[in-house]
Amino acid sequence: MRVGAIDIGTNSVRLLIAEHNSGGLNKLVSQLRTPRLGEGIHQSGYLKEEAILRTIEALREYREILNDYNAEVIAVATSAVRDAKNQDIFLERVKDETGIDIKVIKGTEEAKLSYLGVISAIEDLKDQVLVIDIGGGSTEFIFGKSKEISEFNSINLGAVRLTESYNENVEDMRKEAKRMLADLLKDSNVEQLIGVGGTVTTLVSIREELESYDYNSIHGADLSKRDIIKILDDLSLLSLKERREVIGLEAKRADIILAGIVILLEIMEASGQVTVKVSDDSILEGIVYDAINRK
């Protein structure tokens, strides 16, 4: 069975085409576009026309790839589309212009799929695990015990949302993140912190000075708090133009990376963790495994 999974988030739209074999997943295609569908939604409540057009263009490209691989298409949308007052219009336009049906999933289903993707790819799981997914509009917290989800929370704290609220004022971003995380992680019992999403994978890419994205260098890597603080300090001294030239940092992520790092550091502080393990496998892989398990 060949599955084409699409994840439509606030900042990025990702595609994975994969099939199952005895060793796990055979990944045939992995693509990323950053049309920033959720641009400005936290102020207006609506998806912008320009952002919709950018996203539809990315999905058109994906549709052509999917046709070549004859894959079953499963497309999900998360935070930005969940919040959008013009959600129905967006979904209809995508269907009309690309033929792709999008399912808008709740935070609980997003968590289930992400966790399934993570536990299928990380071998050295501890008993008490916290998986975090720092997105553009929200951050998900998935508490796991013995490979099962024990608790899930989602809060409206994301890299795009925080940047749009505080621009590049790191101190104000830190105060807001600390405020929103205080009660959520106050009594948490975390033995292992695992991060998924663009913030954590970008941090590894910056640290390793990767000229191009390398799954094998990123997946399973450990980031220390010291590493992360150094990168934040270095990036904070640069202008946006200079950040766009940093090796390992995708130019389109340069304006929101400070906010993403601030959120990560505050999560580590609140949970008492000094290291975060990076998983490049998350919701896309979870979608594929879920589809295979249901057959």
VEXMAR-581862 format. One record per residue (C-alpha): residue in one letter; residue number from 0; x, y, z. Coordinates in Angstrom, 3 decimals. Layout:
<rec aa="A" i="NUM" east="X" north="Y" up="Z"/>
...
This chain:
<rec aa="M" i="0" east="0.000" north="0.000" up="0.000"/>
<rec aa="R" i="1" east="1.360" north="3.397" up="-1.020"/>
<rec aa="V" i="2" east="0.200" north="6.481" up="0.897"/>
<rec aa="G" i="3" east="0.686" north="10.154" up="0.101"/>
<rec aa="A" i="4" east="0.349" north="12.129" up="3.330"/>
<rec aa="I" i="5" east="0.004" north="15.923" up="3.339"/>
<rec aa="D" i="6" east="0.203" north="18.096" up="6.451"/>
<rec aa="I" i="7" east="-1.095" north="21.656" up="6.021"/>
<rec aa="G" i="8" east="0.105" north="23.775" up="8.924"/>
<rec aa="T" i="9" east="0.268" north="27.457" up="9.786"/>
<rec aa="N" i="10" east="3.701" north="27.943" up="8.242"/>
<rec aa="S" i="11" east="4.482" north="24.908" up="6.100"/>
<rec aa="V" i="12" east="2.852" north="22.339" up="3.840"/>
<rec aa="R" i="13" east="4.620" north="18.991" up="3.798"/>
<rec aa="L" i="14" east="4.289" north="15.869" up="1.672"/>
<rec aa="L" i="15" east="5.418" north="12.314" up="2.340"/>
<rec aa="I" i="16" east="4.854" north="9.433" up="-0.044"/>
<rec aa="A" i="17" east="5.713" north="6.112" up="1.575"/>
<rec aa="E" i="18" east="4.926" north="2.426" up="1.604"/>
<rec aa="H" i="19" east="5.327" north="-0.173" up="4.298"/>
<rec aa="N" i="20" east="7.901" north="-2.923" up="4.200"/>
<rec aa="S" i="21" east="9.376" north="-5.348" up="6.728"/>
<rec aa="G" i="22" east="11.833" north="-2.727" up="7.991"/>
<rec aa="G" i="23" east="9.209" north="-0.026" up="8.569"/>
<rec aa="L" i="24" east="8.497" north="2.719" up="6.063"/>
<rec aa="N" i="25" east="10.070" north="3.006" up="2.648"/>
<rec aa="K" i="26" east="10.002" north="6.754" up="2.024"/>
<rec aa="L" i="27" east="9.728" north="7.506" up="-1.660"/>
<rec aa="V" i="28" east="9.185" north="11.285" up="-1.667"/>
<rec aa="S" i="29" east="9.579" north="13.970" up="0.985"/>
<rec aa="Q" i="30" east="8.753" north="17.590" up="0.131"/>
<rec aa="L" i="31" east="8.372" north="20.856" up="2.050"/>
<rec aa="R" i="32" east="6.891" north="24.198" up="1.027"/>
<rec aa="T" i="33" east="6.434" north="27.230" up="3.289"/>
<rec aa="P" i="34" east="3.465" north="29.220" up="1.943"/>
<rec aa="R" i="35" east="2.614" north="30.477" up="5.467"/>
<rec aa="L" i="36" east="-1.106" north="29.865" up="5.144"/>
<rec aa="G" i="37" east="-1.748" north="31.272" up="8.621"/>
<rec aa="E" i="38" east="-0.158" north="34.663" up="7.969"/>
<rec aa="G" i="39" east="-2.126" north="37.283" up="9.917"/>
<rec aa="I" i="40" east="-4.906" north="34.912" up="10.942"/>
<rec aa="H" i="41" east="-4.390" north="35.573" up="14.639"/>
<rec aa="Q" i="42" east="-5.297" north="39.215" up="14.118"/>
<rec aa="S" i="43" east="-8.108" north="38.912" up="11.549"/>
<rec aa="G" i="44" east="-9.470" north="35.392" up="12.007"/>
<rec aa="Y" i="45" east="-9.354" north="34.875" up="8.222"/>
<rec aa="L" i="46" east="-6.964" north="33.178" up="5.833"/>
<rec aa="K" i="47" east="-5.541" north="35.831" up="3.501"/>
<rec aa="E" i="48" east="-6.140" north="35.577" up="-0.243"/>
<rec aa="E" i="49" east="-2.390" north="35.747" up="-0.966"/>
<rec aa="A" i="50" east="-1.685" north="32.946" up="1.531"/>
<rec aa="I" i="51" east="-4.454" north="30.792" up="0.059"/>
<rec aa="L" i="52" east="-3.015" north="31.242" up="-3.433"/>
<rec aa="R" i="53" east="0.488" north="30.310" up="-2.243"/>
<rec aa="T" i="54" east="-0.859" north="27.184" up="-0.549"/>
<rec aa="I" i="55" east="-2.932" north="26.100" up="-3.541"/>
<rec aa="E" i="56" east="0.135" north="26.468" up="-5.753"/>
<rec aa="A" i="57" east="2.112" north="24.179" up="-3.409"/>
<rec aa="L" i="58" east="-0.728" north="21.643" up="-3.420"/>
<rec aa="R" i="59" east="-0.902" north="21.730" up="-7.227"/>
<rec aa="E" i="60" east="2.771" north="20.748" up="-7.313"/>
<rec aa="Y" i="61" east="2.110" north="17.957" up="-4.838"/>
<rec aa="R" i="62" east="-0.867" north="16.731" up="-6.869"/>
<rec aa="E" i="63" east="1.396" north="16.197" up="-9.893"/>
<rec aa="I" i="64" east="3.898" north="14.241" up="-7.806"/>
<rec aa="L" i="65" east="1.138" north="12.124" up="-6.260"/>
<rec aa="N" i="66" east="-0.242" north="11.275" up="-9.681"/>
<rec aa="D" i="67" east="3.173" north="9.975" up="-10.727"/>
<rec aa="Y" i="68" east="3.300" north="7.625" up="-7.734"/>
<rec aa="N" i="69" east="-0.343" north="6.472" up="-7.793"/>
<rec aa="A" i="70" east="-0.604" north="6.973" up="-4.036"/>
<rec aa="E" i="71" east="-3.687" north="7.104" up="-1.821"/>
<rec aa="V" i="72" east="-3.912" north="10.747" up="-0.741"/>
<rec aa="I" i="73" east="-4.604" north="11.673" up="2.870"/>
<rec aa="A" i="74" east="-4.417" north="15.414" up="3.542"/>
<rec aa="V" i="75" east="-4.931" north="16.989" up="6.954"/>
<rec aa="A" i="76" east="-5.014" north="20.609" up="8.095"/>
<rec aa="T" i="77" east="-4.204" north="21.778" up="11.608"/>
<rec aa="S" i="78" east="-4.039" north="25.027" up="13.587"/>
<rec aa="A" i="79" east="-4.502" north="27.788" up="10.991"/>
<rec aa="V" i="80" east="-7.358" north="26.135" up="9.115"/>
<rec aa="R" i="81" east="-8.988" north="25.014" up="12.372"/>
<rec aa="D" i="82" east="-9.118" north="28.652" up="13.496"/>
<rec aa="A" i="83" east="-10.112" north="30.220" up="10.170"/>
<rec aa="K" i="84" east="-13.556" north="31.780" up="9.777"/>
<rec aa="N" i="85" east="-13.269" north="31.191" up="6.025"/>
<rec aa="Q" i="86" east="-12.267" north="27.533" up="6.463"/>
<rec aa="D" i="87" east="-15.055" north="26.199" up="4.197"/>
<rec aa="I" i="88" east="-14.122" north="28.540" up="1.353"/>
<rec aa="F" i="89" east="-10.487" north="27.439" up="1.540"/>
<rec aa="L" i="90" east="-11.380" north="23.732" up="1.553"/>
<rec aa="E" i="91" east="-13.725" north="24.137" up="-1.439"/>
<rec aa="R" i="92" east="-11.137" north="26.062" up="-3.452"/>
<rec aa="V" i="93" east="-8.462" north="23.449" up="-2.799"/>
<rec aa="K" i="94" east="-10.844" north="20.674" up="-3.854"/>
<rec aa="D" i="95" east="-11.909" north="22.538" up="-7.007"/>
<rec aa="E" i="96" east="-8.387" north="23.545" up="-8.070"/>
<rec aa="T" i="97" east="-6.326" north="20.497" up="-7.050"/>
<rec aa="G" i="98" east="-8.796" north="17.663" up="-6.471"/>
<rec aa="I" i="99" east="-7.412" north="17.173" up="-2.954"/>
<rec aa="D" i="100" east="-9.883" north="16.610" up="-0.114"/>
<rec aa="I" i="101" east="-8.581" north="18.066" up="3.145"/>
<rec aa="K" i="102" east="-9.651" north="16.827" up="6.560"/>
<rec aa="V" i="103" east="-9.433" north="19.440" up="9.314"/>
<rec aa="I" i="104" east="-8.354" north="17.509" up="12.379"/>
<rec aa="K" i="105" east="-8.779" north="18.371" up="16.040"/>
<rec aa="G" i="106" east="-5.778" north="18.790" up="18.300"/>
<rec aa="T" i="107" east="-6.370" north="15.388" up="19.902"/>
<rec aa="E" i="108" east="-6.195" north="13.595" up="16.553"/>
<rec aa="E" i="109" east="-3.133" north="15.616" up="15.563"/>
<rec aa="A" i="110" east="-1.481" north="14.496" up="18.796"/>
<rec aa="K" i="111" east="-2.357" north="10.846" up="18.224"/>
<rec aa="L" i="112" east="-0.910" north="10.863" up="14.715"/>
<rec aa="S" i="113" east="2.242" north="12.755" up="15.730"/>
<rec aa="Y" i="114" east="2.892" north="10.413" up="18.649"/>
<rec aa="L" i="115" east="2.395" north="7.356" up="16.443"/>
<rec aa="G" i="116" east="4.993" north="8.742" up="14.034"/>
<rec aa="V" i="117" east="7.480" north="9.483" up="16.822"/>
<rec aa="I" i="118" east="7.284" north="6.171" up="18.709"/>
<rec aa="S" i="119" east="7.637" north="4.276" up="15.448"/>
<rec aa="A" i="120" east="10.956" north="6.007" up="14.767"/>
<rec aa="I" i="121" east="12.664" north="6.563" up="18.145"/>
<rec aa="E" i="122" east="14.091" north="3.380" up="19.646"/>
<rec aa="D" i="123" east="15.413" north="4.501" up="23.052"/>
<rec aa="L" i="124" east="12.141" north="5.761" up="24.551"/>
<rec aa="K" i="125" east="12.043" north="6.360" up="28.305"/>
<rec aa="D" i="126" east="8.985" north="5.553" up="30.441"/>
<rec aa="Q" i="127" east="7.789" north="9.130" up="30.903"/>
<rec aa="V" i="128" east="8.006" north="10.963" up="27.582"/>
<rec aa="L" i="129" east="6.934" north="14.451" up="26.552"/>
<rec aa="V" i="130" east="6.703" north="15.038" up="22.797"/>
<rec aa="I" i="131" east="6.423" north="18.689" up="21.790"/>
<rec aa="D" i="132" east="5.481" north="20.042" up="18.400"/>
<rec aa="I" i="133" east="6.170" north="23.775" up="18.079"/>
<rec aa="G" i="134" east="4.087" north="24.927" up="15.150"/>
<rec aa="G" i="135" east="3.340" north="28.291" up="13.647"/>
<rec aa="G" i="136" east="0.066" north="28.880" up="15.460"/>
<rec aa="S" i="137" east="0.110" north="26.440" up="18.350"/>
<rec aa="T" i="138" east="2.275" north="24.058" up="20.337"/>
<rec aa="E" i="139" east="1.185" north="20.517" up="21.139"/>
<rec aa="F" i="140" east="2.237" north="18.648" up="24.277"/>
<rec aa="I" i="141" east="1.882" north="14.876" up="24.184"/>
<rec aa="F" i="142" east="2.665" north="13.059" up="27.411"/>
<rec aa="G" i="143" east="3.367" north="9.378" up="26.889"/>
<rec aa="K" i="144" east="3.851" north="6.404" up="29.150"/>
<rec aa="S" i="145" east="4.974" north="3.010" up="27.878"/>
<rec aa="K" i="146" east="4.294" north="4.020" up="24.258"/>
<rec aa="E" i="147" east="0.730" north="5.118" up="25.027"/>
<rec aa="I" i="148" east="-0.533" north="8.705" up="25.223"/>
<rec aa="S" i="149" east="-1.406" north="9.562" up="28.820"/>
<rec aa="E" i="150" east="-2.270" north="13.232" up="28.338"/>
<rec aa="F" i="151" east="-2.517" north="15.784" up="25.552"/>
<rec aa="N" i="152" east="-2.604" north="19.572" up="25.589"/>
<rec aa="S" i="153" east="-2.510" north="22.218" up="22.872"/>
<rec aa="I" i="154" east="-2.010" north="25.915" up="23.502"/>
<rec aa="N" i="155" east="-2.115" north="28.912" up="21.182"/>
<rec aa="L" i="156" east="1.601" north="29.549" up="21.428"/>
<rec aa="G" i="157" east="3.417" north="29.242" up="18.106"/>
<rec aa="A" i="158" east="6.360" north="30.754" up="16.255"/>
<rec aa="V" i="159" east="4.284" north="32.746" up="13.749"/>
<rec aa="R" i="160" east="1.737" north="33.844" up="16.354"/>
<rec aa="L" i="161" east="4.451" north="34.981" up="18.806"/>
<rec aa="T" i="162" east="6.410" north="36.809" up="16.104"/>
<rec aa="E" i="163" east="3.325" north="38.659" up="14.887"/>
<rec aa="S" i="164" east="2.581" north="39.729" up="18.467"/>
<rec aa="Y" i="165" east="6.072" north="40.784" up="19.596"/>
<rec aa="N" i="166" east="8.146" north="41.149" up="16.408"/>
<rec aa="E" i="167" east="11.758" north="40.378" up="17.464"/>
<rec aa="N" i="168" east="11.536" north="41.403" up="21.120"/>
<rec aa="V" i="169" east="12.977" north="38.240" up="22.642"/>
<rec aa="E" i="170" east="12.384" north="39.345" up="26.230"/>
<rec aa="D" i="171" east="8.692" north="40.013" up="25.661"/>
<rec aa="M" i="172" east="8.341" north="36.708" up="23.794"/>
<rec aa="R" i="173" east="10.017" north="34.933" up="26.693"/>
<rec aa="K" i="174" east="7.647" north="36.478" up="29.243"/>
<rec aa="E" i="175" east="4.586" north="35.492" up="27.204"/>
<rec aa="A" i="176" east="5.833" north="31.927" up="26.683"/>
<rec aa="K" i="177" east="6.678" north="31.578" up="30.372"/>
<rec aa="R" i="178" east="3.211" north="32.833" up="31.339"/>
<rec aa="M" i="179" east="1.422" north="30.388" up="29.050"/>
<rec aa="L" i="180" east="3.541" north="27.409" up="30.113"/>
<rec aa="A" i="181" east="3.535" north="27.981" up="33.880"/>
<rec aa="D" i="182" east="0.483" north="25.930" up="34.825"/>
<rec aa="L" i="183" east="0.725" north="23.418" up="32.003"/>
<rec aa="L" i="184" east="4.105" north="21.980" up="33.014"/>
<rec aa="K" i="185" east="4.154" north="22.865" up="36.711"/>
<rec aa="D" i="186" east="3.669" north="19.331" up="38.044"/>
<rec aa="S" i="187" east="4.866" north="17.379" up="35.035"/>
<rec aa="N" i="188" east="7.009" north="14.277" up="35.463"/>
<rec aa="V" i="189" east="9.206" north="14.161" up="32.359"/>
<rec aa="E" i="190" east="12.109" north="11.765" up="31.856"/>
<rec aa="Q" i="191" east="12.658" north="12.442" up="28.159"/>
<rec aa="L" i="192" east="11.829" north="15.431" up="25.969"/>
<rec aa="I" i="193" east="11.360" north="14.802" up="22.240"/>
<rec aa="G" i="194" east="10.859" north="17.642" up="19.791"/>
<rec aa="V" i="195" east="9.340" north="17.538" up="16.311"/>
<rec aa="G" i="196" east="8.757" north="20.256" up="13.744"/>
<rec aa="G" i="197" east="10.703" north="22.961" up="11.973"/>
<rec aa="T" i="198" east="12.162" north="24.722" up="15.012"/>
<rec aa="V" i="199" east="14.060" north="21.737" up="16.394"/>
<rec aa="T" i="200" east="15.145" north="20.326" up="13.034"/>
<rec aa="T" i="201" east="16.399" north="23.779" up="12.009"/>
<rec aa="L" i="202" east="18.441" north="24.075" up="15.208"/>
<rec aa="V" i="203" east="20.280" north="20.849" up="14.397"/>
<rec aa="S" i="204" east="20.795" north="22.021" up="10.831"/>
<rec aa="I" i="205" east="22.297" north="25.309" up="12.077"/>
<rec aa="R" i="206" east="24.516" north="23.596" up="14.640"/>
<rec aa="E" i="207" east="25.840" north="21.127" up="12.063"/>
<rec aa="E" i="208" east="26.062" north="23.839" up="9.342"/>
<rec aa="L" i="209" east="24.148" north="21.700" up="6.881"/>
<rec aa="E" i="210" east="24.121" north="23.157" up="3.386"/>
<rec aa="S" i="211" east="21.136" north="20.967" up="2.511"/>
<rec aa="Y" i="212" east="18.627" north="19.062" up="4.604"/>
<rec aa="D" i="213" east="19.940" north="15.682" up="5.754"/>
<rec aa="Y" i="214" east="17.505" north="13.336" up="7.507"/>
<rec aa="N" i="215" east="20.268" north="11.085" up="8.835"/>
<rec aa="S" i="216" east="22.081" north="14.004" up="10.488"/>
<rec aa="I" i="217" east="18.915" north="15.427" up="12.036"/>
<rec aa="H" i="218" east="16.706" north="12.528" up="13.093"/>
<rec aa="G" i="219" east="17.658" north="11.225" up="16.528"/>
<rec aa="A" i="220" east="20.079" north="14.076" up="17.256"/>
<rec aa="D" i="221" east="20.288" north="15.525" up="20.757"/>
<rec aa="L" i="222" east="20.261" north="19.279" up="21.367"/>
<rec aa="S" i="223" east="21.585" north="20.564" up="24.659"/>
<rec aa="K" i="224" east="20.197" north="23.656" up="26.319"/>
<rec aa="R" i="225" east="23.668" north="25.203" up="26.007"/>
<rec aa="D" i="226" east="23.650" north="24.611" up="22.221"/>
<rec aa="I" i="227" east="20.228" north="26.210" up="21.878"/>
<rec aa="I" i="228" east="21.051" north="29.274" up="23.989"/>
<rec aa="K" i="229" east="24.216" north="29.877" up="21.965"/>
<rec aa="I" i="230" east="22.299" north="29.723" up="18.674"/>
<rec aa="L" i="231" east="19.630" north="32.103" up="20.032"/>
<rec aa="D" i="232" east="22.282" north="34.547" up="21.225"/>
<rec aa="D" i="233" east="24.086" north="34.407" up="17.869"/>
<rec aa="L" i="234" east="20.921" north="34.857" up="15.805"/>
<rec aa="S" i="235" east="19.646" north="37.687" up="18.018"/>
<rec aa="L" i="236" east="22.669" north="39.775" up="17.061"/>
<rec aa="L" i="237" east="21.884" north="39.486" up="13.345"/>
<rec aa="S" i="238" east="19.486" north="41.476" up="11.206"/>
<rec aa="L" i="239" east="16.751" north="39.591" up="9.372"/>
<rec aa="K" i="240" east="18.739" north="39.947" up="6.157"/>
<rec aa="E" i="241" east="21.822" north="38.470" up="7.839"/>
<rec aa="R" i="242" east="19.812" north="35.611" up="9.372"/>
<rec aa="R" i="243" east="18.614" north="34.639" up="5.903"/>
<rec aa="E" i="244" east="22.240" north="33.949" up="5.015"/>
<rec aa="V" i="245" east="22.924" north="31.645" up="7.976"/>
<rec aa="I" i="246" east="23.928" north="28.143" up="6.869"/>
<rec aa="G" i="247" east="21.312" north="25.620" up="7.934"/>
<rec aa="L" i="248" east="18.536" north="28.185" up="8.366"/>
<rec aa="E" i="249" east="15.924" north="28.211" up="5.613"/>
<rec aa="A" i="250" east="15.488" north="31.804" up="4.471"/>
<rec aa="K" i="251" east="11.688" north="31.649" up="4.778"/>
<rec aa="R" i="252" east="11.996" north="30.603" up="8.424"/>
<rec aa="A" i="253" east="14.465" north="33.343" up="9.372"/>
<rec aa="D" i="254" east="11.817" north="35.770" up="10.620"/>
<rec aa="I" i="255" east="10.129" north="33.286" up="13.007"/>
<rec aa="I" i="256" east="13.084" north="31.231" up="14.255"/>
<rec aa="L" i="257" east="13.735" north="33.437" up="17.309"/>
<rec aa="A" i="258" east="10.186" north="32.883" up="18.566"/>
<rec aa="G" i="259" east="10.428" north="29.130" up="17.989"/>
<rec aa="I" i="260" east="13.675" north="28.935" up="19.967"/>
<rec aa="V" i="261" east="12.225" north="30.995" up="22.824"/>
<rec aa="I" i="262" east="9.262" north="28.619" up="23.087"/>
<rec aa="L" i="263" east="11.570" north="25.598" up="23.115"/>
<rec aa="L" i="264" east="13.834" north="27.030" up="25.812"/>
<rec aa="E" i="265" east="10.900" north="27.933" up="28.036"/>
<rec aa="I" i="266" east="9.489" north="24.407" up="27.654"/>
<rec aa="M" i="267" east="12.851" north="22.952" up="28.646"/>
<rec aa="E" i="268" east="13.025" north="25.280" up="31.645"/>
<rec aa="A" i="269" east="9.493" north="24.482" up="32.795"/>
<rec aa="S" i="270" east="9.933" north="20.717" up="32.369"/>
<rec aa="G" i="271" east="13.382" north="20.608" up="33.947"/>
<rec aa="Q" i="272" east="15.051" north="19.137" up="30.851"/>
<rec aa="V" i="273" east="18.540" north="20.055" up="29.672"/>
<rec aa="T" i="274" east="18.389" north="18.049" up="26.430"/>
<rec aa="V" i="275" east="15.809" north="17.583" up="23.692"/>
<rec aa="K" i="276" east="15.925" north="14.639" up="21.282"/>
<rec aa="V" i="277" east="14.929" north="15.560" up="17.746"/>
<rec aa="S" i="278" east="12.563" north="13.407" up="15.710"/>
<rec aa="D" i="279" east="12.157" north="14.149" up="12.027"/>
<rec aa="D" i="280" east="9.305" north="11.622" up="11.954"/>
<rec aa="S" i="281" east="5.977" north="12.853" up="13.307"/>
<rec aa="I" i="282" east="2.506" north="13.480" up="11.906"/>
<rec aa="L" i="283" east="3.233" north="12.531" up="8.280"/>
<rec aa="E" i="284" east="4.643" north="9.168" up="9.279"/>
<rec aa="G" i="285" east="1.770" north="8.780" up="11.738"/>
<rec aa="I" i="286" east="-0.753" north="9.363" up="8.940"/>
<rec aa="V" i="287" east="0.896" north="6.644" up="6.845"/>
<rec aa="Y" i="288" east="1.071" north="4.120" up="9.707"/>
<rec aa="D" i="289" east="-2.532" north="4.879" up="10.669"/>
<rec aa="A" i="290" east="-3.724" north="4.305" up="7.092"/>
<rec aa="I" i="291" east="-1.814" north="1.015" up="6.885"/>
<rec aa="N" i="292" east="-3.149" north="-0.173" up="10.271"/>
<rec aa="R" i="293" east="-6.726" north="0.486" up="9.160"/>
<rec aa="K" i="294" east="-6.379" north="-1.727" up="6.057"/>
